[in-house]
Amino acid sequence: MNTRIGISNRHVHLTREDVNILFGNNYELTKRNDLDQPGQYAANETVTLKTAKNIKEGVRVVGPIRSYTQVEVLNSDKEYFGINPPVRNSDDLDNSEEITIIGPKGQITRKNICIIANRHIHINTRDKDNFYEDEIVKVKVGDTILKVNNEEVTCIDNMIKLIEKNIKDNKVKITIKREGKELEKEIEIDKVDGVYKTGLYVKDNIIGIGTLSYIDPETKIYGALGHEIIESTTNKLIEVKTGKIFKTSIKSIDKSVKGLAGTKNAKFFSNINYGTIVSNTNKGIYGIYDYDTASKQTLEVGTYKDIKLGTATIRTVVNGEKIENFDIEIDRVNNNDTKNIHFKITSPELIDKTGGVVQGMSGSPIIQDNKIIGAVTHVVIDNPLTGYGILITNMLEEGEKVLNYSNN
């Protein structure tokens, strides 16, 4: 018994306005072939994608016309185009990449239109049978699939094999985790052209850029980010089973402006692992650092009582792998759980490079009087020159729990 899995090549979705620009006023896309997703089709029309580094011709347009223009490229395209699109769900375009789309009649260059599609499966469902929105809903957004027919699911590939193996009478039994409870469900699967399909949007990994805040030289426990990693679709904290931190190099920065946080754009070296991720909490991510720390600088830890209003520095990377210090002004401090330090960036150099606090800066150490006192966590969207940090002592307390996680 086989389940058909489709691999999506790079493609483009277009608005009515952009179809007019690229192909001419009132132009109508023509269907080449239907796609597995109902109502979607590959158009006969193609476009050219262009960046400062390279161009790619013959990129397929996918119809019908959408309310937003979106370019989806492959992970392998990053080096070819010289860009670093985020891995996202469709229509999640904030702070995504800029690219130029060229058609026979014109071209458009837009920021925030280019992504790499999040790893997922499209499974065509019997709508109400599998997704009825009430207390007996079988599968809903935010559920975690733990087992198929009582066999543990370890990744998407493994889940596919288990579904193939256990389909019976067009049904399969699954175990899901919903709001902390394990539930047994039976979902129905359609058979289309001899192929079994379901309608689940499933993903098993996430990747992002942040800053390492500290490493305990004795225990090798590290803390980073200073805040949780959330899943963009559900806005809920992600439960981490396994993870790793690895080397990055900052290639460019999209500046922050009022109303929109900027971001660091980085090249990822996923083959150079620095450590494992053990926990994801509202105070950051924590784990065990695997590299030698003997050559690294050590700092005294500053407590809440040590913090003074006034000048401090943040330590972060804005170009390549060079760690630099930049001046800030601390104007408010509290001893709450998070968002303890309110500050304003005063370094002209950092303001010129980043426009203020940007995504990817989370976890950057805050240092005052040669003591580490906190880590950057949030940007204030209405005034990106300002931001918040967490007390380093709060992070250290959370980090000590790593040993408990490791032993469980």
N, C-alpha and C positions, 0 to 999 in steps of 0.2 A: 504494500500500500504506500503511495507516494503523496507527499505534500509539496506543491510547487512553490518555490521561493524565487521571487523576482529581484534582480539587482538593478537599481535605478542608476542610469548613467547621468552625466551632467545634463541639465535642462533648464528651461526658463519659463516662468509664468508671467503673463503680461496683463496690464490694465487696458481698458478701451483707449485711454489717452495715449499710452505708449505704443499700442498697435498702430494707431494713426500716425505717430511720429516715425516708426520704423518701417511701416509697409504702405502708408498712404491713407488719406482721409477715408473713413467709413470702410476700410478694408475688413474683410471677414476671413478668419482662419478657416482652413480646409482640413478635414479629417483624413489622416493617414491610416490609423488603426485605433480601435478601442483599447483602453487599458483595463487592468483587473478591477480598479476602483470604479464603481458605478458612476457614469456621467463624465469620466475623464478620458481624454484621448491624446494620442501623439499627433501633432499637426504635420502637414507636409512642409510647413514653413520652418526655416532655420535662421539662426543669427550668428554673428561673430562676437566672441567675448575678447575684450582687450584690457590689459593692464600696462603699467609702465615697462614691465619686463617682457611680456609675451602676448600673443594672440592665439585664439583657437576658433577655427571656422567650423561650420556645420553643426552648431549646437541646437538641438531640437527644442521647438516651442511646444509646450503642453497646454491643451485647451480644456475647458472653455476659458473665456476671459475671466480674470479675477478682479477683486477689489484692491489688490496690491500687486506690485511687480516684485518678483523674487527670482534670484539666480541660485541654483543648487549645483555645487561643484563637488568633486571627489576629494578625499583626503590626499590622494596622490597629486592633485592639481596645485596644492599649496606652493610647492617649490617651483613648479612650471610657471605659475602666474606671479610668484613673488609676493603673495599675500597670505594672510592667516585668518581665514573665515572661522567664526565660532561654530561649534557643533550645536545645532539648535533644532527645535521642532518647527514645522512650517508656520509662517506668519509671526515668528518670534525674531524680529529683525532689528531691535534696538541694539545699537553699538556693533552692528555687523560690518562687513567689508564693503568698500567702494569698488565698483567695476564699471566698465563701459560696454554697452550693448550696441552693436552696429547692425542695422538692417539695410535693405536695398534702397530705402528712401530717406533714411536719416539715422541718427544715433543719439543715445542718451548716456550720460555719466551721472551716477547717483551714489551717494553714500547710503550705508545701511540697507543694502539689498542682496548681499551675497553671503550665503551660509553653506555649511556642510550639513546635510540632513542627518538628524539624530538616528542612530541605529534602531530599526524598528521592523515590525511585521505588520502587513495589512492582511486581515483575515475577514472575509466577507460574511457577516453574521445574519441570523434571523433576528432582526432588530429587537423586537419586544421579548423574544424568548431568552436572549442573553443579556439584554441591557434595559430592563424595565425599571424605571426610577422609583422604587419604593423599598420597603424593608426587605423584600425577598430578591432584590437585584442580585444577579449572579456575578457580574464583574463590573466594577465601576472605577473611575479615575482614582488613582492613588493606591489601589490594591496591589499587594505583592504576591506573585504566584510562587508558592513554596514547593508544591508537588504536583505531579501528573500521575494519577492512578497509584498514589502512595509512594511514588519514586521521587526522590529529591531533585529539584531543578537547580542546576548550578550556573547555567548561562543560557543565552538564547538558543545557541546551536543544540545544546542538550535538551532544551524544552521542545524544540522541533522534532527531534528524534523520538522523544517520549510520546508526543502527540501522535506521530506516525504509527508508533508501536501499539498504542492503546485505544485507537478509535474503534468503537463498536456500535453498530446501528446508527451511524452518524452522530455519535455522542462520545464525550470523553469526560472523565472525572478529574477535577482539579482541587487542590487545597490552596486557599488564599489567606493572606493576613490582612485584616482590615481593622484599623484603629485598635491595634494590639490584640485582636482576637483571631484565632484560626477558624476558618469556616470551610466546610466541604461543599463544593458546587459541581453541578453537571451542566456542561454547556453543549449546545447543539452546533454542528458544523455542516455547512452547505457543501454539496458536491456539484461543481461546475465544470462541465466538459471533462468529466472523469477525474477531476482534481479536488481534493478536500481543502476548504478554506475556512478561516475564522476571521473575526473583526477586531482582534485585540491589537492595541498599539502598545508594544512591549519594548522596554530598553533595559539594558543590564550594566551600563557604565556611564560615567560622566567625567569630563575633563575640564580643567580650568587653571587659571594662573593666580597665584597669591604669593605672599611673602612669609618666609620662616621667621618667627619672632625670637625664639630662644632654643638652646639645647642645654640640657643639664649635663655637665661634663662627667658626672659620676654615674648617673643611671642611663644616660643616652636618650632619655625621654625628651622629645621636642614638642613645641606648640607653635601653631601657625594660624594665620587669618584673624583670630580674635572674635570670630563670629561663625555661625553655622553655615554649612552648604545646604541649600534648599533645592528641591526639584521644581523647575520653572513652571510645569503644567499645573501642579497641585499647590505650589507655594508651601510645601511641607518639608520638614527636616528629613534628609536622606539617611536611612539606616545603612551603615557601612558594614559589609561583610569582609571585603578585602580591598586594599588600596595601596598606592605607593606614591611617594614624592620623587620627582626627578628634575634633572637639570633643565633650565630654560635660558634663553638669551633674548633680551628686549630689542626688538627690531625697529619699532616706531611707537608713537603715542598719539592717540586721538584725544585732543584737549577737552577738558571739561568746560562747559559754558553754563550760564544760568538756565536751569530747567533740564539739563542733560549731563549726566556723568560721563566723563571720558573713560578711556581704557588703555592699558598697556597691551601692545601686540607683541607676541613672543614666538620664537622658534622653540619647539619642544624637542628635547633629546630623551625620548622615553626609554632608550636603552641604557641611560646612565641613571641608575636608581640610587637615591640617597637614603631611603628608609621606607618603612611600612606605615600605613594609616591604620590605627586601631579604633579610634572613636571620632565621631562628629557630634559636637555639642553646641549650645548657644554661645559658648565662650571660645570656639575655635575647633580645629582638628588637631589630633594628638596621636603620637605613635613613637616608634623607636628609630633613632637615627643610626644608620649602619656604618658611616664613614668615621675615620679617625678625627678627633677634635683637638688633638694636642697643639696644633699650630694656630688655633683660633683664639681670638681675644676673649678674655673673660671680663665681666663687669659685675660690680656689686649690685644687688637688688635693692631698689628703693621702694619703701612702703608708702601707703596713702599719706602718712604724717610727714614724709620727707618731701612731698611735692609742693612746689611753690608756684604761685601765679607769676607769669612772666616768661622769659626766654627759655626755650628748650630746643632740641633738634630731633628730627626723624631721620632714620637711616634706611635708605631704599635704593633701588636700581632703576634708572631711567634710560640707560644706554648700554647695550651689551650685557656684561656681567659685572660691571663696575659698581661697587657699593659706595654711595656718597652720603654725606650729612647735609641736611638742609634746615634752616632756621624756622621755628614756629613760635607762636606766642600762646601760652596757656592762659585762658581767662576764667575758666570755671572747672571745679573738681567736686566729685561726690564719691561716696563710698557704697554705691549701689551694686547690683549684680553685674551690669554691663553699662556701656556708654558713660564711663566715669570721668573722662577727660574731654573738655571742649577746647578746641584750639583753632588758631588761624595761621595759615602759611604766610610767612613774611619774607621768605627767601625769593628775591627777584629772579634768580636763575631757575628755581623750580616752577615759579609762576609762569615764566616764559616758556618752559618746556612742556608743562602739563595743564596749565590753566587752573590748577588747584589739586584737590584730592581726586584721584582717578581709580577706577576699578583695577585690581591687581596690586594696589598699594596696601590693601588690607594685610595686617600682620607686621607692617614695618615698625621696628622698635622705636619707642619714644625715649629719649635719653636726656637727663638733666643732672648736672653736677657729677658727671661720670658714673651715674647710676642708671640702670634700665628701670623705668617707672611704668611703662605701658606699651601698648601697640595700637596702631591705627586700625579702626574698624569700619567707619562709615563716613560718607561725604554728605554734606548738607546740600541738597539739590538746588535750593533757591539761592545759595551762596557757596559755590564749590571751593572758594578759598578757605572755607571752614569745614571742620569735621569733628569726629568723635574718636576717642580711644578707650580701651579697656585697661584697668589696672593690671600690671604684670603679676601682682600677687594673686589676683583672681585666676589668671591663666595657670600659674604654677600650682595652685590648689587643684585645678581641674586636671592638670597633667599628671599629678600623683595618682589619680584614679586609673591611669593606663595600666599599672601593674595588676590591678584587680581585673580589668578587662582581659589582659593577657592570660591570667590564670583561670578564667572562666571558660 
